[in-house]
Amino acid sequence: MTSVGVEGALPERSPVRRPGLALGVLAGALALDVSGLGVLNAALPSVGARFDLGDSTLQWVMTAYAVTFAGFLLVGGRLADVLGRRKVFEAGVALFTLSALVGALAPSTAVLLGARAVQGIGAALSGPAALALLTQTFPAGPARNRAFSVYAAVGAASFSGGVLLGGVLTQFFGWRSVLWFSVLLGLAVLAATRAGLPGGAGHSGSLDLPGAVTGTLGLTLLIVGVSGDGAAVWVLLAAAALCLALFVMREQRTADPVLPLGLFRLASVRAASLAAFLQYMGSVGMLFFAPLYLQGMLDYSPFESGLALVPMSAAVFLTANFATGRLLARYTPRTLMAVGLVLIGVGTGLWLATPHDGDYLLHVLPGLVLSGIGQGLNFPSMTSAGLTGVPPQQHAVAGAVNVVTQQIGASAGVAVMVLVAATRDDQLAGYHLAYVTAAVACVLGAVVVAARRQTS
């Protein structure tokens, strides 16, 4: 066990003179992390042409970021709780920004993929710390509900917004401009961090090195496994299961676990984790199949297909920013999570009506908007529920748990939907079966969340 702890109790809330600036910094960092995955999506053909990459190698420009982001989240959360949230937040944003700069200047494929992997580690450090800083900065009640709504609105809209932004930047300025944008946004966040965010030490404790290694390796292998194909997938998943089993055994015995397993005795944390998994299964699944349908069957250009997804982002942003905060003052997070999941499921299910020569306004738009409203309800609610009843000194690692389940939902969900779609000879019929799978999962999940008692 490697000791990295510092003495001092972490307060539940630190007053700040400029809460608006604090929220802007945290939301900006979240946009940086989430858009980091989607912003290069539209640039992939240009990257492939520059480095003469086949599809099997090109997909690692996306996957390298996602794998390290998910794999290092629990360690990032634990470090933030132990070392201090702002310190780890700054380190994460700085690492993300520096690696984006390296990627923008990359002379070869190996350098670009390495930079993308390090970007993921930076996001894994800053993400859990940002969520913990949000609860540390804003008192429980209307102020925190409003902050969660704004934070979640930015986060939930950033992926599809990043896809659109990446398309615009790539078309007019080239693929490297996408990474230069990340550099500029990262520098802006860093410049405002000291003025906007509260300081403070971490709490006494240590980083369990064996637990950190087995947990990170297990999550990394799991994400790679569910994202891959072929016989090697089962080897990766078996290795992931072994590492995660060793991780759980270690966490049960150590005094300072990377992941306090007692978190899962809280019904609110379990419900939030299920809601996070299902939202990302449904929403990222839609975003995966959307360009395949829009470009492959409706003959949209990459820019047009990115523009077609803007209504989903707008629905997420408007719902989370202007409705969910007020609704959280009247209803429990459990209620809003259940309603949100139903809307995501129904929105995905509406795409069952998409024909080969579909009309955007009639067949595509309603599902996007309804799913976006559901995401706007669910994201702030699951973020709030994931911290309900959790001791303040564990807020960062609890936030990491929620983000890990989001990433697993995105990776596993898309993998399952692609597998289901491949069981049909007709491509569109396969898409429709995938939509049914996601829709049923979301609705059934809503029933479980609604029935689950929100007590520890």
Secondary structure in CASP SS format (residue, H / E / C, confidence):
PFRMAT SS
TARGET T0000
AUTHOR 0000-0000-0000
METHOD secondary structure of the structure
MODEL  1
M C 1.00
T E 1.00
S C 1.00
V C 1.00
G C 1.00
V C 1.00
E C 1.00
G C 1.00
A C 1.00
L C 1.00
P C 1.00
E C 1.00
R C 1.00
S C 1.00
P C 1.00
V C 1.00
R C 1.00
R C 1.00
P H 1.00
G H 1.00
L H 1.00
A H 1.00
L H 1.00
G H 1.00
V H 1.00
L H 1.00
A H 1.00
G H 1.00
A H 1.00
L H 1.00
A H 1.00
L H 1.00
D H 1.00
V H 1.00
S H 1.00
G H 1.00
L H 1.00
G H 1.00
V C 1.00
L C 1.00
N C 1.00
A C 1.00
A C 1.00
L H 1.00
P H 1.00
S H 1.00
V H 1.00
G H 1.00
A H 1.00
R H 1.00
F H 1.00
D C 1.00
L C 1.00
G C 1.00
D H 1.00
S H 1.00
T H 1.00
L H 1.00
Q C 1.00
W H 1.00
V H 1.00
M H 1.00
T H 1.00
A H 1.00
Y H 1.00
A H 1.00
V H 1.00
T H 1.00
F H 1.00
A H 1.00
G H 1.00
F C 1.00
L H 1.00
L H 1.00
V H 1.00
G H 1.00
G H 1.00
R H 1.00
L H 1.00
A H 1.00
D H 1.00
V H 1.00
L H 1.00
G C 1.00
R H 1.00
R H 1.00
K H 1.00
V H 1.00
F H 1.00
E H 1.00
A H 1.00
G H 1.00
V H 1.00
A H 1.00
L H 1.00
F H 1.00
T H 1.00
L H 1.00
S H 1.00
A H 1.00
L H 1.00
V H 1.00
G H 1.00
A H 1.00
L C 1.00
A C 1.00
P C 1.00
S C 1.00
T H 1.00
A H 1.00
V H 1.00
L H 1.00
L H 1.00
G H 1.00
A H 1.00
R H 1.00
A H 1.00
V H 1.00
Q H 1.00
G H 1.00
I H 1.00
G H 1.00
A H 1.00
A H 1.00
L H 1.00
S H 1.00
G H 1.00
P H 1.00
A H 1.00
A H 1.00
L H 1.00
A H 1.00
L H 1.00
L H 1.00
T H 1.00
Q H 1.00
T H 1.00
F C 1.00
P C 1.00
A C 1.00
G C 1.00
P H 1.00
A H 1.00
R H 1.00
N H 1.00
R H 1.00
A H 1.00
F H 1.00
S H 1.00
V H 1.00
Y H 1.00
A H 1.00
A H 1.00
V H 1.00
G H 1.00
A H 1.00
A H 1.00
S H 1.00
F H 1.00
S H 1.00
G H 1.00
G H 1.00
V H 1.00
L H 1.00
L H 1.00
G H 1.00
G H 1.00
V H 1.00
L H 1.00
T H 1.00
Q H 1.00
F H 1.00
F H 1.00
G C 1.00
W C 1.00
R H 1.00
S H 1.00
V H 1.00
L H 1.00
W H 1.00
F H 1.00
S H 1.00
V H 1.00
L H 1.00
L H 1.00
G H 1.00
L H 1.00
A H 1.00
V H 1.00
L H 1.00
A H 1.00
A H 1.00
T H 1.00
R H 1.00
A H 1.00
G H 1.00
L C 1.00
P C 1.00
G C 1.00
G C 1.00
A C 1.00
G C 1.00
H C 1.00
S C 1.00
G C 1.00
S C 1.00
L E 1.00
D C 1.00
L H 1.00
P H 1.00
G H 1.00
A H 1.00
V H 1.00
T H 1.00
G H 1.00
T H 1.00
L H 1.00
G H 1.00
L H 1.00
T H 1.00
L H 1.00
L H 1.00
I H 1.00
V H 1.00
G H 1.00
V H 1.00
S H 1.00
G C 1.00
D C 1.00
G C 1.00
A C 1.00
A H 1.00
V H 1.00
W H 1.00
V H 1.00
L H 1.00
L H 1.00
A H 1.00
A H 1.00
A H 1.00
A H 1.00
L H 1.00
C H 1.00
L H 1.00
A H 1.00
L H 1.00
F H 1.00
V H 1.00
M H 1.00
R H 1.00
E H 1.00
Q H 1.00
R H 1.00
T C 1.00
A C 1.00
D C 1.00
P C 1.00
V C 1.00
L C 1.00
P C 1.00
L H 1.00
G H 1.00
L H 1.00
F H 1.00
R H 1.00
L C 1.00
A H 1.00
S H 1.00
V H 1.00
R H 1.00
A H 1.00
A H 1.00
S H 1.00
L H 1.00
A H 1.00
A H 1.00
F H 1.00
L H 1.00
Q H 1.00
Y H 1.00
M H 1.00
G H 1.00
S H 1.00
V H 1.00
G H 1.00
M H 1.00
L H 1.00
F H 1.00
F H 1.00
A H 1.00
P H 1.00
L H 1.00
Y H 1.00
L H 1.00
Q H 1.00
G H 1.00
M C 1.00
L C 1.00
D C 1.00
Y C 1.00
S C 1.00
P H 1.00
F H 1.00
E H 1.00
S H 1.00
G H 1.00
L H 1.00
A H 1.00
L C 1.00
V H 1.00
P H 1.00
M H 1.00
S H 1.00
A H 1.00
A H 1.00
V H 1.00
F H 1.00
L H 1.00
T H 1.00
A H 1.00
N H 1.00
F H 1.00
A H 1.00
T H 1.00
G H 1.00
R H 1.00
L H 1.00
L H 1.00
A C 1.00
R C 1.00
Y C 1.00
T C 1.00
P H 1.00
R H 1.00
T H 1.00
L H 1.00
M H 1.00
A H 1.00
V H 1.00
G H 1.00
L H 1.00
V H 1.00
L H 1.00
I H 1.00
G H 1.00
V H 1.00
G H 1.00
T H 1.00
G H 1.00
L H 1.00
W H 1.00
L H 1.00
A H 1.00
T C 1.00
P C 1.00
H C 1.00
D C 1.00
G C 1.00
D C 1.00
Y H 1.00
L H 1.00
L H 1.00
H H 1.00
V H 1.00
L H 1.00
P H 1.00
G H 1.00
L H 1.00
V H 1.00
L H 1.00
S H 1.00
G H 1.00
I H 1.00
G H 1.00
Q H 1.00
G H 1.00
L H 1.00
N H 1.00
F H 1.00
P H 1.00
S H 1.00
M H 1.00
T H 1.00
S H 1.00
A H 1.00
G C 1.00
L C 1.00
T C 1.00
G C 1.00
V C 1.00
P C 1.00
P H 1.00
Q H 1.00
Q H 1.00
H H 1.00
A H 1.00
V H 1.00
A H 1.00
G H 1.00
A H 1.00
V H 1.00
N H 1.00
V H 1.00
V H 1.00
T H 1.00
Q H 1.00
Q H 1.00
I H 1.00
G H 1.00
A H 1.00
S H 1.00
A H 1.00
G H 1.00
V H 1.00
A H 1.00
V H 1.00
M H 1.00
V H 1.00
L H 1.00
V H 1.00
A H 1.00
A C 1.00
T C 1.00
R C 1.00
D C 1.00
D C 1.00
Q H 1.00
L H 1.00
A H 1.00
G H 1.00
Y H 1.00
H H 1.00
L H 1.00
A H 1.00
Y H 1.00
V H 1.00
T H 1.00
A H 1.00
A H 1.00
V H 1.00
A H 1.00
C H 1.00
V H 1.00
L H 1.00
G H 1.00
A H 1.00
V H 1.00
V H 1.00
V H 1.00
A H 1.00
A H 1.00
R C 1.00
R C 1.00
Q C 1.00
T C 1.00
S C 1.00
END
